[in-house]
Amino acid sequence: MSKLNKKQRELLLKIARETLESHLGNKKMPECKINDPKLNQKLGVFVTLTKNGRLRGCMGNFEPRTPLWQTVQKQVIESAIYDPRFPPVTYGELVETKIEISVLSRPKKIDDWQKIELGKHGVIISADGQSGTFLPQVATETGWNLEEFLSQLCSQKAGLPPDCYKNPKTEIFIYTAEVFSEKS
């Protein structure tokens, strides 16, 4: 995955902001015509919304079927309206809400949890029909060590026993993310 340039990042953030404002205001999706080949790639994306520095919604997609810019549109709405941890974002909250976009590499299965590099790798844990993920920046934001990070991922996000990452039947995938956000 090659990096997006400043202009491409700014355009994705603009699309996300306009989509959110439009959807919460009049429920319409803004029309975009994007010719940039990088922004038309099918890449995984997570969109994180924060209000006054606190998480307000975060949803993503590892296997998009649409171009990157359209996946950003879909995920910003999902984050604002459908994150089950929070009530829907209201139009009045938009001025205090900041958008962060994480463009993801393709997940790669690993066979040893100790290969995970905190702050570099996002992790997906999957076992017994349940799964969860933490983006790479979660480790940095929380200050957890590797075992704390994985225990929290297993229990908090996947609803599995905290030490499930040590079970050979548990599947572990890693990925990287290019993370950028609106200025404060």
N, CA and C atoms as an extended XYZ file, in Angstrom:
552
Properties=species:S:1:pos:R:3:atomname:S:1:resname:S:1:resid:I:1 pbc="F F F"
N         0.853       -1.183        0.000 N   MET     1
C         0.000        0.000        0.000 CA  MET     1
C         0.889        1.233        0.000 C   MET     1
N         0.797        2.043       -1.037 N   SER     2
C         1.596        3.265       -1.058 CA  SER     2
C         0.839        4.377       -0.339 C   SER     2
N         1.589        5.267        0.244 N   LYS     3
C         1.014        6.353        1.043 CA  LYS     3
C         0.213        7.321        0.179 C   LYS     3
N        -0.801        7.883        0.799 N   LEU     4
C        -1.559        8.951        0.164 CA  LEU     4
C        -0.793       10.249        0.347 C   LEU     4
N        -0.881       11.139       -0.622 N   ASN     5
C        -0.226       12.431       -0.451 CA  ASN     5
C        -1.148       13.374        0.326 C   ASN     5
N        -0.638       14.549        0.654 N   LYS     6
C        -1.379       15.515        1.476 CA  LYS     6
C        -2.712       15.890        0.823 C   LYS     6
N        -2.701       16.103       -0.464 N   LYS     7
C        -3.914       16.493       -1.185 CA  LYS     7
C        -4.976       15.382       -1.130 C   LYS     7
N        -4.540       14.143       -1.297 N   GLN     8
C        -5.471       13.004       -1.245 CA  GLN     8
C        -6.057       12.837        0.159 C   GLN     8
N        -5.222       13.002        1.168 N   ARG     9
C        -5.706       12.922        2.554 CA  ARG     9
C        -6.734       14.021        2.822 C   ARG     9
N        -6.389       15.230        2.415 N   GLU    10
C        -7.305       16.363        2.636 CA  GLU    10
C        -8.633       16.149        1.917 C   GLU    10
N        -8.581       15.590        0.724 N   LEU    11
C        -9.806       15.351       -0.027 CA  LEU    11
C       -10.669       14.297        0.671 C   LEU    11
N       -10.060       13.230        1.168 N   LEU    12
C       -10.836       12.214        1.891 CA  LEU    12
C       -11.476       12.783        3.150 C   LEU    12
N       -10.736       13.622        3.873 N   LEU    13
C       -11.302       14.258        5.073 CA  LEU    13
C       -12.443       15.207        4.699 C   LEU    13
N       -12.290       15.928        3.598 N   LYS    14
C       -13.347       16.833        3.119 CA  LYS    14
C       -14.595       16.030        2.740 C   LYS    14
N       -14.403       14.929        2.025 N   ILE    15
C       -15.520       14.066        1.642 CA  ILE    15
C       -16.222       13.534        2.896 C   ILE    15
N       -15.439       13.095        3.882 N   ALA    16
C       -16.019       12.569        5.120 CA  ALA    16
C       -16.825       13.651        5.840 C   ALA    16
N       -16.267       14.839        5.956 N   ARG    17
C       -16.947       15.940        6.652 CA  ARG    17
C       -18.234       16.321        5.925 C   ARG    17
N       -18.163       16.501        4.609 N   GLU    18
C       -19.344       16.895        3.841 CA  GLU    18
C       -20.418       15.805        3.883 C   GLU    18
N       -19.985       14.541        3.843 N   THR    19
C       -20.939       13.428        3.916 CA  THR    19
C       -21.656       13.428        5.259 C   THR    19
N       -20.898       13.599        6.321 N   LEU    20
C       -21.478       13.601        7.663 CA  LEU    20
C       -22.459       14.761        7.832 C   LEU    20
N       -22.031       15.951        7.445 N   GLU    21
C       -22.910       17.127        7.564 CA  GLU    21
C       -24.178       16.950        6.736 C   GLU    21
N       -24.026       16.474        5.514 N   SER    22
C       -25.159       16.297        4.622 CA  SER    22
C       -26.105       15.217        5.149 C   SER    22
N       -25.548       14.089        5.570 N   HIS    23
C       -26.386       12.986        6.044 CA  HIS    23
C       -27.169       13.382        7.300 C   HIS    23
N       -26.510       14.049        8.230 N   LEU    24
C       -27.193       14.443        9.462 CA  LEU    24
C       -28.145       15.614        9.229 C   LEU    24
N       -27.862       16.414        8.195 N   GLY    25
C       -28.721       17.567        7.900 CA  GLY    25
C       -29.927       17.215        7.062 C   GLY    25
N       -29.701       16.631        5.886 N   ASN    26
C       -30.824       16.382        4.986 CA  ASN    26
C       -30.903       14.941        4.489 C   ASN    26
N       -30.084       14.062        5.065 N   LYS    27
C       -30.081       12.628        4.741 CA  LYS    27
C       -29.644       12.312        3.312 C   LYS    27
N       -29.079       13.276        2.597 N   LYS    28
C       -28.615       13.027        1.230 CA  LYS    28
C       -27.108       12.790        1.224 C   LYS    28
N       -26.681       11.964        0.295 N   MET    29
C       -25.255       11.698        0.108 CA  MET    29
C       -24.734       12.725       -0.896 C   MET    29
N       -23.689       13.491       -0.526 N   PRO    30
C       -23.155       14.461       -1.484 CA  PRO    30
C       -22.581       13.742       -2.711 C   PRO    30
N       -22.726       14.350       -3.856 N   GLU    31
C       -22.193       13.763       -5.084 CA  GLU    31
C       -20.727       14.148       -5.240 C   GLU    31
N       -19.937       13.169       -5.629 N   CYS    32
C       -18.500       13.383       -5.843 CA  CYS    32
C       -18.116       12.759       -7.172 C   CYS    32
N       -17.164       13.385       -7.838 N   LYS    33
C       -16.567       12.789       -9.031 CA  LYS    33
C       -15.067       12.737       -8.771 C   LYS    33
N       -14.596       11.547       -8.481 N   ILE    34
C       -13.194       11.360       -8.117 CA  ILE    34
C       -12.508       10.552       -9.216 C   ILE    34
N       -11.496       11.148       -9.822 N   ASN    35
C       -10.762       10.472      -10.894 CA  ASN    35
C        -9.410        9.933      -10.442 C   ASN    35
N        -8.977       10.282       -9.243 N   ASP    36
C        -7.676        9.872       -8.732 CA  ASP    36
C        -7.629        8.344       -8.575 C   ASP    36
N        -6.697        7.661       -9.250 N   PRO    37
C        -6.623        6.193       -9.165 CA  PRO    37
C        -6.431        5.673       -7.739 C   PRO    37
N        -5.647        6.371       -6.922 N   LYS    38
C        -5.430        5.918       -5.543 CA  LYS    38
C        -6.716        5.966       -4.737 C   LYS    38
N        -7.521        7.001       -4.959 N   LEU    39
C        -8.760        7.142       -4.201 CA  LEU    39
C        -9.857        6.240       -4.741 C   LEU    39
N        -9.600        5.620       -5.877 N   ASN    40
C       -10.554        4.667       -6.450 CA  ASN    40
C       -10.161        3.214       -6.192 C   ASN    40
N        -9.058        2.996       -5.443 N   GLN    41
C        -8.687        1.638       -5.037 CA  GLN    41
C        -9.695        1.122       -4.017 C   GLN    41
N        -9.828       -0.179       -3.953 N   LYS    42
C       -10.689       -0.793       -2.940 CA  LYS    42
C        -9.819       -1.166       -1.748 C   LYS    42
N        -9.826       -0.293       -0.740 N   LEU    43
C        -9.013       -0.488        0.458 CA  LEU    43
C        -9.894       -0.444        1.701 C   LEU    43
N        -9.481       -1.170        2.716 N   GLY    44
C       -10.194       -1.128        3.989 CA  GLY    44
C        -9.999        0.209        4.676 C   GLY    44
N       -11.020        0.603        5.427 N   VAL    45
C       -11.014        1.904        6.103 CA  VAL    45
C       -11.741        1.808        7.437 C   VAL    45
N       -11.216        2.490        8.432 N   PHE    46
C       -11.958        2.767        9.660 CA  PHE    46
C       -12.073        4.271        9.775 C   PHE    46
N       -13.229        4.738       10.205 N   VAL    47
C       -13.429        6.163       10.487 CA  VAL    47
C       -13.736        6.283       11.970 C   VAL    47
N       -12.954        7.107       12.638 N   THR    48
C       -13.104        7.338       14.073 CA  THR    48
C       -13.589        8.765       14.289 C   THR    48
N       -14.628        8.902       15.099 N   LEU    49
C       -15.145       10.220       15.456 CA  LEU    49
C       -14.849       10.461       16.929 C   LEU    49
N       -14.323       11.643       17.233 N   THR    50
C       -14.108       12.031       18.624 CA  THR    50
C       -14.797       13.371       18.868 C   THR    50
N       -15.274       13.532       20.078 N   LYS    51
C       -15.893       14.796       20.487 CA  LYS    51
C       -15.171       15.241       21.744 C   LYS    51
N       -14.544       16.400       21.678 N   ASN    52
C       -13.770       16.926       22.803 CA  ASN    52
C       -12.740       15.905       23.292 C   ASN    52
N       -12.092       15.217       22.343 N   GLY    53
C       -11.035       14.271       22.671 CA  GLY    53
C       -11.498       12.897       23.117 C   GLY    53
N       -12.809       12.682       23.173 N   ARG    54
C       -13.343       11.389       23.617 CA  ARG    54
C       -13.984       10.652       22.443 C   ARG    54
N       -13.808        9.329       22.419 N   LEU    55
C       -14.384        8.518       21.351 CA  LEU    55
C       -15.891        8.738       21.274 C   LEU    55
N       -16.379        8.932       20.049 N   ARG    56
C       -17.822        9.159       19.823 CA  ARG    56
C       -18.401        8.150       18.832 C   ARG    56
N       -17.504        7.443       18.126 N   GLY    57
C       -17.933        6.411       17.187 CA  GLY    57
C       -16.742        5.943       16.373 C   GLY    57
N       -16.730        4.662       16.043 N   CYS    58
C       -15.653        4.119       15.217 CA  CYS    58
C       -16.150        2.849       14.553 C   CYS    58
N       -16.181        2.883       13.237 N   MET    59
C       -16.613        1.720       12.465 CA  MET    59
C       -15.718        1.605       11.243 C   MET    59
N       -15.607        0.379       10.743 N   GLY    60
C       -14.753        0.185        9.587 CA  GLY    60
C       -15.119       -1.041        8.791 C   GLY    60
N       -14.330       -1.243        7.740 N   ASN    61
C       -14.572       -2.318        6.802 CA  ASN    61
C       -13.221       -2.787        6.271 C   ASN    61
N       -12.931       -4.073        6.462 N   PHE    62
C       -11.680       -4.643        5.967 CA  PHE    62
C       -11.783       -5.110        4.523 C   PHE    62
N       -12.988       -5.380        4.054 N   GLU    63
C       -13.174       -5.940        2.719 CA  GLU    63
C       -14.156       -5.101        1.913 C   GLU    63
N       -13.754       -3.906        1.519 N   PRO    64
C       -14.674       -3.025        0.802 CA  PRO    64
C       -14.971       -3.513       -0.613 C   PRO    64
N       -16.132       -3.165       -1.065 N   ARG    65
C       -16.529       -3.496       -2.434 CA  ARG    65
C       -16.646       -2.240       -3.287 C   ARG    65
N       -16.285       -1.118       -2.700 N   THR    66
C       -16.387        0.167       -3.386 CA  THR    66
C       -15.047        0.885       -3.323 C   THR    66
N       -14.857        1.910       -4.155 N   PRO    67
C       -13.622        2.701       -4.097 CA  PRO    67
C       -13.417        3.328       -2.710 C   PRO    67
N       -12.167        3.599       -2.396 N   LEU    68
C       -11.783        4.152       -1.100 CA  LEU    68
C       -12.653        5.331       -0.687 C   LEU    68
N       -12.852        6.304       -1.565 N   TRP    69
C       -13.605        7.494       -1.186 CA  TRP    69
C       -15.053        7.155       -0.842 C   TRP    69
N       -15.650        6.171       -1.521 N   GLN    70
C       -17.021        5.769       -1.211 CA  GLN    70
C       -17.068        4.973        0.098 C   GLN    70
N       -16.031        4.195        0.354 N   THR    71
C       -15.959        3.458        1.613 CA  THR    71
C       -15.851        4.440        2.774 C   THR    71
N       -15.099        5.524        2.597 N   VAL    72
C       -15.007        6.567        3.622 CA  VAL    72
C       -16.395        7.157        3.874 C   VAL    72
N       -17.140        7.444        2.814 N   GLN    73
C       -18.502        7.988        2.982 CA  GLN    73
C       -19.362        7.041        3.816 C   GLN    73
N       -19.339        5.777        3.464 N   LYS    74
C       -20.169        4.792        4.164 CA  LYS    74
C       -19.746        4.667        5.625 C   LYS    74
N       -18.445        4.620        5.875 N   GLN    75
C       -17.970        4.388        7.237 CA  GLN    75
C       -18.141        5.609        8.144 C   GLN    75
N       -18.110        6.801        7.593 N   VAL    76
C       -18.334        7.973        8.447 CA  VAL    76
C       -19.790        7.979        8.929 C   VAL    76
N       -20.711        7.568        8.076 N   ILE    77
C       -22.119        7.471        8.484 CA  ILE    77
C       -22.296        6.340        9.493 C   ILE    77
N       -21.683        5.189        9.209 N   GLU    78
C       -21.756        4.053       10.141 CA  GLU    78
C       -21.241        4.469       11.525 C   GLU    78
N       -20.114        5.171       11.556 N   SER    79
C       -19.516        5.591       12.833 CA  SER    79
C       -20.424        6.543       13.594 C   SER    79
N       -21.064        7.441       12.864 N   ALA    80
C       -21.910        8.450       13.499 CA  ALA    80
C       -23.260        7.901       13.953 C   ALA    80
N       -23.808        6.971       13.196 N   ILE    81
C       -25.184        6.549       13.442 CA  ILE    81
C       -25.295        5.144       14.047 C   ILE    81
N       -24.414        4.234       13.629 N   TYR    82
C       -24.638        2.822       13.932 CA  TYR    82
C       -23.645        2.170       14.885 C   TYR    82
N       -22.688        2.912       15.447 N   ASP    83
C       -21.798        2.307       16.441 CA  ASP    83
C       -22.665        1.984       17.660 C   ASP    83
N       -22.813        0.695       18.001 N   PRO    84
C       -23.740        0.322       19.078 CA  PRO    84
C       -23.327        0.808       20.470 C   PRO    84
N       -22.115        1.291       20.600 N   ARG    85
C       -21.651        1.771       21.914 CA  ARG    85
C       -22.150        3.166       22.247 C   ARG    85
N       -22.676        3.877       21.235 N   PHE    86
C       -23.031        5.278       21.430 CA  PHE    86
C       -24.390        5.595       20.808 C   PHE    86
N       -25.074        6.622       21.348 N   PRO    87
C       -26.268        7.101       20.645 CA  PRO    87
C       -25.818        7.799       19.355 C   PRO    87
N       -26.706        7.910       18.363 N   PRO    88
C       -26.320        8.573       17.118 CA  PRO    88
C       -25.820       10.005       17.344 C   PRO    88
N       -24.827       10.394       16.563 N   VAL    89
C       -24.322       11.770       16.589 CA  VAL    89
C       -25.431       12.673       16.058 C   VAL    89
N       -25.582       13.831       16.671 N   THR    90
C       -26.586       14.789       16.205 CA  THR    90
C       -25.920       15.894       15.393 C   THR    90
N       -26.712       16.568       14.589 N   TYR    91
C       -26.195       17.670       13.779 CA  TYR    91
C       -25.530       18.731       14.659 C   TYR    91
N       -26.104       18.983       15.822 N   GLY    92
C       -25.558       19.981       16.747 CA  GLY    92
C       -24.183       19.635       17.292 C   GLY    92
N       -23.832       18.373       17.267 N   GLU    93
C       -22.519       17.946       17.777 CA  GLU    93
C       -21.391       18.114       16.764 C   GLU    93
N       -21.743       18.345       15.496 N   LEU    94
C       -20.739       18.334       14.429 CA  LEU    94
C       -19.597       19.313       14.645 C   LEU    94
N       -19.897       20.478       15.179 N   VAL    95
C       -18.845       21.485       15.351 CA  VAL    95
C       -17.759       20.999       16.323 C   VAL    95
N       -18.127       20.132       17.264 N   GLU    96
C       -17.173       19.619       18.249 CA  GLU    96
C       -16.608       18.248       17.865 C   GLU    96
N       -17.048       17.702       16.741 N   THR    97
C       -16.664       16.351       16.348 CA  THR    97
C       -15.518       16.386       15.344 C   THR    97
N       -14.493       15.605       15.638 N   LYS    98
C       -13.310       15.515       14.788 CA  LYS    98
C       -13.293       14.167       14.086 C   LYS    98
N       -12.874       14.149       12.835 N   ILE    99
C       -12.837       12.932       12.024 CA  ILE    99
C       -11.391       12.466       11.846 C   ILE    99
N       -11.193       11.161       12.077 N   GLU   100
C        -9.904       10.522       11.824 CA  GLU   100
C       -10.155        9.348       10.878 C   GLU   100
N        -9.318        9.222        9.877 N   ILE   101
C        -9.440        8.147        8.894 CA  ILE   101
C        -8.211        7.250        8.987 C   ILE   101
N        -8.450        5.956        9.012 N   SER   102
C        -7.379        4.954        8.996 CA  SER   102
C        -7.560        4.114        7.737 C   SER   102
N        -6.632        4.255        6.787 N   VAL   103
C        -6.657        3.461        5.561 CA  VAL   103
C        -5.807        2.224        5.836 C   VAL   103
N        -6.393        1.049        5.629 N   LEU   104
C        -5.801       -0.193        6.085 CA  LEU   104
C        -5.098       -0.989        4.990 C   LEU   104
N        -4.042       -1.674        5.395 N   SER   105
C        -3.444       -2.672        4.508 CA  SER   105
C        -4.311       -3.929        4.599 C   SER   105
N        -4.052       -4.878        3.738 N   ARG   106
C        -4.795       -6.147        3.796 CA  ARG   106
C        -4.307       -6.949        5.014 C   ARG   106
N        -5.233       -7.492        5.808 N   PRO   107
C        -4.829       -8.289        6.972 CA  PRO   107
C        -4.041       -9.534        6.559 C   PRO   107
N        -3.052       -9.876        7.385 N   LYS   108
C        -2.197      -11.036        7.136 CA  LYS   108
C        -2.224      -11.928        8.381 C   LYS   108
N        -2.495      -13.212        8.174 N   LYS   109
C        -2.554      -14.153        9.293 CA  LYS   109
C        -1.143      -14.427        9.816 C   LYS   109
N        -1.014      -14.460       11.145 N   ILE   110
C         0.266      -14.804       11.768 CA  ILE   110
C         0.061      -16.008       12.685 C   ILE   110
N         1.154      -16.693       12.988 N   ASP   111
C         1.063      -17.886       13.828 CA  ASP   111
C         1.674      -17.693       15.211 C   ASP   111
N         2.168      -16.497       15.499 N   ASP   112
C         2.801      -16.236       16.798 CA  ASP   112
C         2.457      -14.817       17.239 C   ASP   112
N         1.683      -14.701       18.313 N   TRP   113
C         1.236      -13.383       18.781 CA  TRP   113
C         2.406      -12.485       19.175 C   TRP   113
N         3.556      -13.055       19.457 N   GLN   114
C         4.709      -12.250       19.857 CA  GLN   114
C         5.344      -11.514       18.679 C   GLN   114
N         4.881      -11.790       17.465 N   LYS   115
C         5.358      -11.071       16.279 CA  LYS   115
C         4.679       -9.708       16.124 C   LYS   115
N         3.665       -9.457       16.930 N   ILE   116
C         2.925       -8.197       16.837 CA  ILE   116
C         3.790       -7.053       17.345 C   ILE   116
N         3.853       -5.973       16.557 N   GLU   117
C         4.593       -4.770       16.954 CA  GLU   117
C         3.592       -3.702       17.370 C   GLU   117
N         3.584       -3.386       18.664 N   LEU   118
C         2.656       -2.384       19.183 CA  LEU   118
C         2.890       -1.031       18.517 C   LEU   118
N         1.799       -0.378       18.170 N   GLY   119
C         1.889        0.924       17.519 CA  GLY   119
C         2.050        0.830       16.016 C   GLY   119
N         2.510       -0.311       15.519 N   LYS   120
C         2.657       -0.520       14.075 CA  LYS   120
C         1.520       -1.375       13.530 C   LYS   120
N         1.186       -2.432       14.261 N   HIS   121
C         0.184       -3.379       13.781 CA  HIS   121
C        -1.171       -3.182       14.443 C   HIS   121
N        -2.212       -3.189       13.634 N   GLY   122
C        -3.553       -3.411       14.125 CA  GLY   122
C        -3.716       -4.910       14.192 C   GLY   122
N        -4.628       -5.372       15.035 N   VAL   123
C        -4.770       -6.811       15.246 CA  VAL   123
C        -6.242       -7.202       15.179 C   VAL   123
N        -6.505       -8.329       14.519 N   ILE   124
C        -7.823       -8.948       14.506 CA  ILE   124
C        -7.692      -10.294       15.203 C   ILE   124
N        -8.552      -10.525       16.182 N   ILE   125
C        -8.619      -11.809       16.889 CA  ILE   125
C        -9.926      -12.472       16.469 C   ILE   125
N        -9.862      -13.771       16.154 N   SER   126
C       -11.067      -14.480       15.729 CA  SER   126
C       -11.056      -15.902       16.297 C   SER   126
N       -12.157      -16.250       16.988 N   ALA   127
C       -12.298      -17.595       17.546 CA  ALA   127
C       -13.767      -17.860       17.850 C   ALA   127
N       -14.163      -19.087       17.714 N   ASP   128
C       -15.526      -19.519       18.073 CA  ASP   128
C       -16.613      -18.633       17.463 C   ASP   128
N       -16.394      -18.195       16.228 N   GLY   129
C       -17.399      -17.387       15.540 CA  GLY   129
C       -17.471      -15.937       15.997 C   GLY   129
N       -16.553      -15.522       16.835 N   GLN   130
C       -16.520      -14.135       17.313 CA  GLN   130
C       -15.190      -13.511       16.925 C   GLN   130
N       -15.206      -12.197       16.706 N   SER   131
C       -13.957      -11.522       16.372 CA  SER   131
C       -14.004      -10.075       16.839 C   SER   131
N       -12.840       -9.483       16.882 N   GLY   132
C       -12.710       -8.077       17.249 CA  GLY   132
C       -11.387       -7.558       16.747 C   GLY   132
N       -11.277       -6.230       16.671 N   THR   133
C       -10.027       -5.617       16.223 CA  THR   133
C        -9.712       -4.384       17.044 C   THR   133
N        -8.444       -4.094       17.149 N   PHE   134
C        -7.942       -2.812       17.634 CA  PHE   134
C        -7.063       -2.244       16.530 C   PHE   134
N        -7.265       -0.977       16.214 N   LEU   135
C        -6.405       -0.271       15.265 CA  LEU   135
C        -5.015       -0.102       15.877 C   LEU   135
N        -3.989        0.102       15.054 N   PRO   136
C        -2.624        0.238       15.583 CA  PRO   136
C        -2.485        1.344       16.634 C   PRO   136
N        -3.205        2.441       16.460 N   GLN   137
C        -3.057        3.578       17.368 CA  GLN   137
C        -3.616        3.320       18.768 C   GLN   137
N        -4.416        2.264       18.938 N   VAL   138
C        -4.972        1.955       20.262 CA  VAL   138
C        -3.863        1.656       21.266 C   VAL   138
N        -2.848        0.922       20.850 N   ALA   139
C        -1.745        0.589       21.760 CA  ALA   139
C        -1.028        1.842       22.228 C   ALA   139
N        -0.814        2.769       21.322 N   THR   140
C        -0.129        4.014       21.659 CA  THR   140
C        -0.987        4.871       22.595 C   THR   140
N        -2.278        4.955       22.278 N   GLU   141
C        -3.191        5.793       23.066 CA  GLU   141
C        -3.394        5.269       24.483 C   GLU   141
N        -3.393        3.950       24.656 N   THR   142
C        -3.670        3.369       25.971 CA  THR   142
C        -2.422        3.136       26.810 C   THR   142
N        -1.274        2.952       26.156 N   GLY   143
C        -0.043        2.653       26.875 CA  GLY   143
C         0.053        1.203       27.326 C   GLY   143
N        -0.835        0.348       26.822 N   TRP   144
C        -0.800       -1.064       27.201 CA  TRP   144
C         0.436       -1.752       26.640 C   TRP   144
N         0.923       -2.754       27.383 N   ASN   145
C         1.955       -3.618       26.823 CA  ASN   145
C         1.263       -4.643       25.928 C   ASN   145
N         2.033       -5.505       25.276 N   LEU   146
C         1.465       -6.428       24.290 CA  LEU   146
C         0.416       -7.361       24.906 C   LEU   146
N         0.708       -7.916       26.068 N   GLU   147
C        -0.250       -8.843       26.674 CA  GLU   147
C        -1.517       -8.130       27.127 C   GLU   147
N        -1.389       -6.912       27.655 N   GLU   148
C        -2.585       -6.131       28.030 CA  GLU   148
C        -3.419       -5.803       26.792 C   GLU   148
N        -2.743       -5.380       25.733 N   PHE   149
C        -3.396       -5.047       24.468 CA  PHE   149
C        -4.212       -6.236       23.958 C   PHE   149
N        -3.587       -7.405       23.916 N   LEU   150
C        -4.263       -8.596       23.399 CA  LEU   150
C        -5.368       -9.082       24.337 C   LEU   150
N        -5.152       -8.994       25.640 N   SER   151
C        -6.190       -9.392       26.605 CA  SER   151
C        -7.421       -8.502       26.474 C   SER   151
N        -7.188       -7.209       26.338 N   GLN   152
C        -8.313       -6.273       26.177 CA  GLN   152
C        -9.029       -6.508       24.854 C   GLN   152
N        -8.260       -6.787       23.807 N   LEU   153
C        -8.862       -7.076       22.510 CA  LEU   153
C        -9.748       -8.318       22.600 C   LEU   153
N        -9.228       -9.375       23.207 N   CYS   154
C       -10.007      -10.615       23.342 CA  CYS   154
C       -11.292      -10.383       24.129 C   CYS   154
N       -11.184       -9.753       25.290 N   SER   155
C       -12.349       -9.624       26.171 CA  SER   155
C       -13.276       -8.474       25.773 C   SER   155
N       -12.718       -7.287       25.569 N   GLN   156
C       -13.522       -6.098       25.256 CA  GLN   156
C       -14.178       -6.166       23.885 C   GLN   156
N       -13.386       -6.460       22.886 N   LYS   157
C       -13.855       -6.337       21.506 CA  LYS   157
C       -14.412       -7.635       20.927 C   LYS   157
N       -13.823       -8.778       21.287 N   ALA   158
C       -14.265      -10.041       20.700 CA  ALA   158
C       -15.208      -10.826       21.611 C   ALA   158
N       -15.315      -10.411       22.882 N   GLY   159
C       -16.182      -11.135       23.808 CA  GLY   159
C       -15.686      -12.539       24.111 C   GLY   159
N       -14.381      -12.693       24.108 N   LEU   160
C       -13.735      -13.990       24.333 CA  LEU   160
C       -12.938      -13.950       25.634 C   LEU   160
N       -12.463      -15.094       26.125 N   PRO   161
C       -11.618      -15.073       27.319 CA  PRO   161
C       -10.386      -14.198       27.095 C   PRO   161
N        -9.929      -13.494       28.131 N   PRO   162
C        -8.807      -12.559       27.978 CA  PRO   162
C        -7.510      -13.176       27.457 C   PRO   162
N        -7.322      -14.462       27.663 N   ASP   163
C        -6.088      -15.098       27.195 CA  ASP   163
C        -6.299      -15.926       25.922 C   ASP   163
N        -7.385      -15.686       25.204 N   CYS   164
C        -7.696      -16.486       24.009 CA  CYS   164
C        -6.609      -16.380       22.939 C   CYS   164
N        -5.849      -15.289       22.948 N   TYR   165
C        -4.789      -15.125       21.945 CA  TYR   165
C        -3.702      -16.193       22.068 C   TYR   165
N        -3.616      -16.847       23.222 N   LYS   166
C        -2.613      -17.899       23.437 CA  LYS   166
C        -3.105      -19.271       22.955 C   LYS   166
N        -4.400      -19.371       22.650 N   ASN   167
C        -4.978      -20.633       22.196 CA  ASN   167
C        -4.609      -20.865       20.731 C   ASN   167
N        -4.019      -22.024       20.401 N   PRO   168
C        -3.621      -22.277       19.011 CA  PRO   168
C        -4.783      -22.268       18.015 C   PRO   168
N        -6.012      -22.440       18.487 N   LYS   169
C        -7.180      -22.421       17.597 CA  LYS   169
C        -7.623      -20.993       17.257 C   LYS   169
N        -7.168      -20.026       18.015 N   THR   170
C        -7.515      -18.630       17.758 CA  THR   170
C        -6.728      -18.129       16.552 C   THR   170
N        -7.427      -17.487       15.636 N   GLU   171
C        -6.753      -16.901       14.473 CA  GLU   171
C        -6.383      -15.460       14.796 C   GLU   171
N        -5.164      -15.093       14.437 N   ILE   172
C        -4.666      -13.728       14.659 CA  ILE   172
C        -4.204      -13.175       13.323 C   ILE   172
N        -4.699      -11.983       13.007 N   PHE   173
C        -4.314      -11.286       11.788 CA  PHE   173
C        -3.741       -9.927       12.175 C   PHE   173
N        -2.748       -9.477       11.420 N   ILE   174
C        -2.193       -8.134       11.637 CA  ILE   174
C        -2.350       -7.312       10.360 C   ILE   174
N        -2.358       -6.003       10.538 N   TYR   175
C        -2.438       -5.071        9.419 CA  TYR   175
C        -1.818       -3.750        9.861 C   TYR   175
N        -1.529       -2.908        8.906 N   THR   176
C        -1.038       -1.566        9.214 CA  THR   176
C        -2.090       -0.559        8.776 C   THR   176
N        -1.923        0.672        9.220 N   ALA   177
C        -2.890        1.712        8.873 CA  ALA   177
C        -2.164        3.027        8.636 C   ALA   177
N        -2.636        3.738        7.622 N   GLU   178
C        -2.197        5.116        7.394 CA  GLU   178
C        -3.285        5.981        8.041 C   GLU   178
N        -2.902        6.692        9.094 N   VAL   179
C        -3.872        7.407        9.931 CA  VAL   179
C        -3.687        8.914        9.770 C   VAL   179
N        -4.796        9.603        9.520 N   PHE   180
C        -4.765       11.059        9.414 CA  PHE   180
C        -6.094       11.624        9.884 C   PHE   180
N        -6.069       12.885       10.353 N   SER   181
C        -7.292       13.461       10.913 CA  SER   181
C        -7.369       14.960       10.644 C   SER   181
N        -8.551       15.479       10.931 N   GLU   182
C        -8.770       16.920       10.818 CA  GLU   182
C        -7.953       17.622       11.880 C   GLU   182
N        -7.593       18.845       11.603 N   LYS   183
C        -6.861       19.640       12.594 CA  LYS   183
C        -7.804       19.993       13.730 C   LYS   183
N        -7.260       20.111       14.913 N   SER   184
C        -8.090       20.455       16.082 CA  SER   184
C        -8.637       21.864       15.958 C   SER   184
